[in-house]
Each structure stands twice: as C-alpha cells, then as structure tokens.
C-alpha cells in the first residue's frame, strides 16, 4: 500500500490517523516522519482514537515512550515512542524500544531515523510534509 494524501487541516490529519487506527489489529510497526510542527502528534492522537484509546495522547518527547490501552481490544496496546532525544542507537535498547515489537502492541515511532537499521523490515512508513497553516502531504508506504 503506497499512497499520498493531502490534509488541509489538523482535523483532516486527525481523521486520517483515526481511519488507520480502526484498521490495525496488533503487531504493526509504524514509522512516523516529519519535521517539528508537521502534525505527527495530531496524527498519533487520531490513530489512538481509532484504536479506542480513552486517555489523551500527548507527545512523549520527554518520557520517550507512552503506553496506552485500547478500549476496543482489551489486550491491545498503543506504544507511542518519540526517539528525537536519543543520541545513540544503543539507547533504544536501553529504554526497551525493541521489547514492544510484539503482536499485542501497535508501535508508533516518531523520529525513527536513528534506529532505522534495527526496525522490523515489515513496517508502515508515514511521512508528513508541511508546517504552519499550509496543507500537509501525507505519504504512506508499506514494506
């Protein structure tokens, strides 16, 4: 599945994330690329809503990893990671990133570039281009 969509507002970006979240079953690894302010967290909030997460999803910039339970499937967890602050690939192992690549987790990683060689080959890559009030180009590529 390779496609490119245009989002004209944060609400549209949220809705795209929500639609994707409704299709996820567990075991998926999603790499989310985009500059600061591109809308990665808005997309993540929508994805969480689609998975049935009841809690408010916030950017894990300082906590690095946030874990949420799905309200739709009680055994499913959304693992939202922000690897922006990591300086070395080895730090990912230290904080337990790879422990979450399991069938009962949907792993959504912001800033995955640092550990690109260690991410499972089967993954969905989402790139959001744009910032400010400009429309966003959202590309989805599955490997």
Protein Blocks (a to p, Z undefined) as FASTA:
>chain_A
ZZddddfbfklmmmmmmmmmmmpgbhpacddeddehilpmmmmmmmmmmnopabdcddfk
lnopacdddfklmmbccddddfklpcbfklmmmnommmmmcfkbccddehkllmmmmgcf
bdcddddedehjbdcddddddZZ
